[in-house]
Amino acid sequence: MKMKKTLVGIVAGCQVKTLRVEIARRMKHPKYGKIIRGRTICHAHDEGELAKVGDTVEIIEAPPRSRTKRWDLVRVVAAAAVVAGLESSQT
């Protein structure tokens, strides 16, 4: 049996049971050699609605649930830091 891919990324958006996860990557430009940043966007299924925007999550390959959703949430690796705007309004 083939192993399923797992990726770690940051939640860029969340709607009802769907996460938009950005996986950051760095690569060398083929001609100029400069290190450039890239990103891959994956849509993942979050049954329990555990993750929020800014959280670092681990996702795993899954059979397609919709046209774009092909990943499932495994766990929330790290929760997002508190938003700075909320701290200043409370003090």
PyMOL commands that place a pseudoatom at each C-alpha (Angstrom):
pseudoatom trace, name=CA, resn=MET, resi=1, chain=A, elem=C, hetatm=0, pos=[0.000, 0.000, 0.000]
pseudoatom trace, name=CA, resn=LYS, resi=2, chain=A, elem=C, hetatm=0, pos=[1.266, 3.448, -0.914]
pseudoatom trace, name=CA, resn=MET, resi=3, chain=A, elem=C, hetatm=0, pos=[2.000, 5.985, 1.826]
pseudoatom trace, name=CA, resn=LYS, resi=4, chain=A, elem=C, hetatm=0, pos=[-0.152, 9.128, 1.801]
pseudoatom trace, name=CA, resn=LYS, resi=5, chain=A, elem=C, hetatm=0, pos=[1.521, 12.535, 1.599]
pseudoatom trace, name=CA, resn=THR, resi=6, chain=A, elem=C, hetatm=0, pos=[1.425, 14.774, 4.649]
pseudoatom trace, name=CA, resn=LEU, resi=7, chain=A, elem=C, hetatm=0, pos=[2.105, 18.503, 4.553]
pseudoatom trace, name=CA, resn=VAL, resi=8, chain=A, elem=C, hetatm=0, pos=[2.426, 21.225, 7.185]
pseudoatom trace, name=CA, resn=GLY, resi=9, chain=A, elem=C, hetatm=0, pos=[1.161, 24.715, 6.412]
pseudoatom trace, name=CA, resn=ILE, resi=10, chain=A, elem=C, hetatm=0, pos=[-0.582, 27.798, 7.745]
pseudoatom trace, name=CA, resn=VAL, resi=11, chain=A, elem=C, hetatm=0, pos=[-4.354, 28.287, 7.550]
pseudoatom trace, name=CA, resn=ALA, resi=12, chain=A, elem=C, hetatm=0, pos=[-5.041, 31.275, 5.297]
pseudoatom trace, name=CA, resn=GLY, resi=13, chain=A, elem=C, hetatm=0, pos=[-8.810, 31.023, 5.343]
pseudoatom trace, name=CA, resn=CYS, resi=14, chain=A, elem=C, hetatm=0, pos=[-11.550, 28.934, 6.876]
pseudoatom trace, name=CA, resn=GLN, resi=15, chain=A, elem=C, hetatm=0, pos=[-15.186, 28.485, 6.071]
pseudoatom trace, name=CA, resn=VAL, resi=16, chain=A, elem=C, hetatm=0, pos=[-17.641, 25.848, 7.226]
pseudoatom trace, name=CA, resn=LYS, resi=17, chain=A, elem=C, hetatm=0, pos=[-15.588, 22.601, 7.405]
pseudoatom trace, name=CA, resn=THR, resi=18, chain=A, elem=C, hetatm=0, pos=[-13.118, 23.806, 4.737]
pseudoatom trace, name=CA, resn=LEU, resi=19, chain=A, elem=C, hetatm=0, pos=[-9.617, 25.158, 5.299]
pseudoatom trace, name=CA, resn=ARG, resi=20, chain=A, elem=C, hetatm=0, pos=[-7.431, 27.008, 2.828]
pseudoatom trace, name=CA, resn=VAL, resi=21, chain=A, elem=C, hetatm=0, pos=[-3.881, 25.997, 3.747]
pseudoatom trace, name=CA, resn=GLU, resi=22, chain=A, elem=C, hetatm=0, pos=[-0.777, 27.724, 2.363]
pseudoatom trace, name=CA, resn=ILE, resi=23, chain=A, elem=C, hetatm=0, pos=[2.399, 25.670, 2.143]
pseudoatom trace, name=CA, resn=ALA, resi=24, chain=A, elem=C, hetatm=0, pos=[5.410, 27.971, 1.782]
pseudoatom trace, name=CA, resn=ARG, resi=25, chain=A, elem=C, hetatm=0, pos=[8.439, 26.832, -0.204]
pseudoatom trace, name=CA, resn=ARG, resi=26, chain=A, elem=C, hetatm=0, pos=[11.738, 28.278, -1.353]
pseudoatom trace, name=CA, resn=MET, resi=27, chain=A, elem=C, hetatm=0, pos=[13.457, 27.438, -4.616]
pseudoatom trace, name=CA, resn=LYS, resi=28, chain=A, elem=C, hetatm=0, pos=[16.387, 28.542, -6.662]
pseudoatom trace, name=CA, resn=HIS, resi=29, chain=A, elem=C, hetatm=0, pos=[15.576, 30.409, -9.883]
pseudoatom trace, name=CA, resn=PRO, resi=30, chain=A, elem=C, hetatm=0, pos=[16.635, 28.184, -12.803]
pseudoatom trace, name=CA, resn=LYS, resi=31, chain=A, elem=C, hetatm=0, pos=[18.425, 30.922, -14.752]
pseudoatom trace, name=CA, resn=TYR, resi=32, chain=A, elem=C, hetatm=0, pos=[19.510, 33.577, -12.255]
pseudoatom trace, name=CA, resn=GLY, resi=33, chain=A, elem=C, hetatm=0, pos=[20.132, 31.446, -9.179]
pseudoatom trace, name=CA, resn=LYS, resi=34, chain=A, elem=C, hetatm=0, pos=[18.337, 33.770, -6.770]
pseudoatom trace, name=CA, resn=ILE, resi=35, chain=A, elem=C, hetatm=0, pos=[16.361, 32.095, -3.985]
pseudoatom trace, name=CA, resn=ILE, resi=36, chain=A, elem=C, hetatm=0, pos=[12.675, 32.916, -4.497]
pseudoatom trace, name=CA, resn=ARG, resi=37, chain=A, elem=C, hetatm=0, pos=[9.618, 32.178, -2.383]
pseudoatom trace, name=CA, resn=GLY, resi=38, chain=A, elem=C, hetatm=0, pos=[6.622, 30.282, -3.633]
pseudoatom trace, name=CA, resn=ARG, resi=39, chain=A, elem=C, hetatm=0, pos=[3.487, 28.846, -2.119]
pseudoatom trace, name=CA, resn=THR, resi=40, chain=A, elem=C, hetatm=0, pos=[1.057, 26.036, -2.723]
pseudoatom trace, name=CA, resn=ILE, resi=41, chain=A, elem=C, hetatm=0, pos=[-2.613, 26.361, -1.803]
pseudoatom trace, name=CA, resn=CYS, resi=42, chain=A, elem=C, hetatm=0, pos=[-4.477, 23.254, -0.605]
pseudoatom trace, name=CA, resn=HIS, resi=43, chain=A, elem=C, hetatm=0, pos=[-8.100, 22.962, 0.434]
pseudoatom trace, name=CA, resn=ALA, resi=44, chain=A, elem=C, hetatm=0, pos=[-8.580, 20.611, 3.381]
pseudoatom trace, name=CA, resn=HIS, resi=45, chain=A, elem=C, hetatm=0, pos=[-11.606, 19.147, 5.140]
pseudoatom trace, name=CA, resn=ASP, resi=46, chain=A, elem=C, hetatm=0, pos=[-11.973, 20.006, 8.845]
pseudoatom trace, name=CA, resn=GLU, resi=47, chain=A, elem=C, hetatm=0, pos=[-14.863, 17.935, 10.231]
pseudoatom trace, name=CA, resn=GLY, resi=48, chain=A, elem=C, hetatm=0, pos=[-14.704, 19.267, 13.795]
pseudoatom trace, name=CA, resn=GLU, resi=49, chain=A, elem=C, hetatm=0, pos=[-13.914, 22.861, 12.751]
pseudoatom trace, name=CA, resn=LEU, resi=50, chain=A, elem=C, hetatm=0, pos=[-10.848, 22.854, 15.035]
pseudoatom trace, name=CA, resn=ALA, resi=51, chain=A, elem=C, hetatm=0, pos=[-8.493, 25.144, 13.083]
pseudoatom trace, name=CA, resn=LYS, resi=52, chain=A, elem=C, hetatm=0, pos=[-8.665, 28.910, 12.730]
pseudoatom trace, name=CA, resn=VAL, resi=53, chain=A, elem=C, hetatm=0, pos=[-6.883, 31.449, 10.528]
pseudoatom trace, name=CA, resn=GLY, resi=54, chain=A, elem=C, hetatm=0, pos=[-3.189, 31.652, 11.371]
pseudoatom trace, name=CA, resn=ASP, resi=55, chain=A, elem=C, hetatm=0, pos=[-2.912, 28.173, 12.912]
pseudoatom trace, name=CA, resn=THR, resi=56, chain=A, elem=C, hetatm=0, pos=[-0.176, 25.815, 11.744]
pseudoatom trace, name=CA, resn=VAL, resi=57, chain=A, elem=C, hetatm=0, pos=[-1.790, 22.528, 10.708]
pseudoatom trace, name=CA, resn=GLU, resi=58, chain=A, elem=C, hetatm=0, pos=[-0.832, 19.114, 9.377]
pseudoatom trace, name=CA, resn=ILE, resi=59, chain=A, elem=C, hetatm=0, pos=[-2.896, 17.769, 6.465]
pseudoatom trace, name=CA, resn=ILE, resi=60, chain=A, elem=C, hetatm=0, pos=[-2.937, 14.396, 4.711]
pseudoatom trace, name=CA, resn=GLU, resi=61, chain=A, elem=C, hetatm=0, pos=[-3.928, 13.254, 1.229]
pseudoatom trace, name=CA, resn=ALA, resi=62, chain=A, elem=C, hetatm=0, pos=[-7.517, 12.026, 0.897]
pseudoatom trace, name=CA, resn=PRO, resi=63, chain=A, elem=C, hetatm=0, pos=[-9.959, 10.979, -1.801]
pseudoatom trace, name=CA, resn=PRO, resi=64, chain=A, elem=C, hetatm=0, pos=[-11.654, 13.976, -3.463]
pseudoatom trace, name=CA, resn=ARG, resi=65, chain=A, elem=C, hetatm=0, pos=[-14.556, 15.432, -1.471]
pseudoatom trace, name=CA, resn=SER, resi=66, chain=A, elem=C, hetatm=0, pos=[-15.331, 18.181, -3.990]
pseudoatom trace, name=CA, resn=ARG, resi=67, chain=A, elem=C, hetatm=0, pos=[-13.766, 19.827, -7.046]
pseudoatom trace, name=CA, resn=THR, resi=68, chain=A, elem=C, hetatm=0, pos=[-10.876, 21.336, -5.063]
pseudoatom trace, name=CA, resn=LYS, resi=69, chain=A, elem=C, hetatm=0, pos=[-10.875, 19.530, -1.681]
pseudoatom trace, name=CA, resn=ARG, resi=70, chain=A, elem=C, hetatm=0, pos=[-8.367, 16.657, -1.675]
pseudoatom trace, name=CA, resn=TRP, resi=71, chain=A, elem=C, hetatm=0, pos=[-6.840, 16.887, 1.830]
pseudoatom trace, name=CA, resn=ASP, resi=72, chain=A, elem=C, hetatm=0, pos=[-7.978, 16.116, 5.390]
pseudoatom trace, name=CA, resn=LEU, resi=73, chain=A, elem=C, hetatm=0, pos=[-6.921, 17.827, 8.609]
pseudoatom trace, name=CA, resn=VAL, resi=74, chain=A, elem=C, hetatm=0, pos=[-4.774, 15.581, 10.823]
pseudoatom trace, name=CA, resn=ARG, resi=75, chain=A, elem=C, hetatm=0, pos=[-4.030, 17.931, 13.731]
pseudoatom trace, name=CA, resn=VAL, resi=76, chain=A, elem=C, hetatm=0, pos=[-3.395, 21.522, 14.712]
pseudoatom trace, name=CA, resn=VAL, resi=77, chain=A, elem=C, hetatm=0, pos=[0.373, 21.757, 15.245]
pseudoatom trace, name=CA, resn=ALA, resi=78, chain=A, elem=C, hetatm=0, pos=[0.402, 25.271, 16.745]
pseudoatom trace, name=CA, resn=ALA, resi=79, chain=A, elem=C, hetatm=0, pos=[-2.358, 27.752, 17.483]
pseudoatom trace, name=CA, resn=ALA, resi=80, chain=A, elem=C, hetatm=0, pos=[-2.167, 31.282, 16.079]
pseudoatom trace, name=CA, resn=ALA, resi=81, chain=A, elem=C, hetatm=0, pos=[-0.823, 34.100, 18.224]
pseudoatom trace, name=CA, resn=VAL, resi=82, chain=A, elem=C, hetatm=0, pos=[-3.273, 36.619, 19.674]
pseudoatom trace, name=CA, resn=VAL, resi=83, chain=A, elem=C, hetatm=0, pos=[-4.162, 39.358, 17.192]
pseudoatom trace, name=CA, resn=ALA, resi=84, chain=A, elem=C, hetatm=0, pos=[-2.516, 42.690, 18.162]
pseudoatom trace, name=CA, resn=GLY, resi=85, chain=A, elem=C, hetatm=0, pos=[-5.686, 44.679, 17.455]
pseudoatom trace, name=CA, resn=LEU, resi=86, chain=A, elem=C, hetatm=0, pos=[-7.631, 42.797, 20.134]
pseudoatom trace, name=CA, resn=GLU, resi=87, chain=A, elem=C, hetatm=0, pos=[-5.007, 43.440, 22.826]
pseudoatom trace, name=CA, resn=SER, resi=88, chain=A, elem=C, hetatm=0, pos=[-4.973, 47.231, 22.326]
pseudoatom trace, name=CA, resn=SER, resi=89, chain=A, elem=C, hetatm=0, pos=[-8.776, 47.557, 22.413]
pseudoatom trace, name=CA, resn=GLN, resi=90, chain=A, elem=C, hetatm=0, pos=[-9.039, 45.700, 25.735]
pseudoatom trace, name=CA, resn=THR, resi=91, chain=A, elem=C, hetatm=0, pos=[-6.435, 47.744, 27.635]
for i in range(1, 91): cmd.bond("trace and resi %d" % i, "trace and resi %d" % (i + 1))
show_as sticks, trace
zoom trace
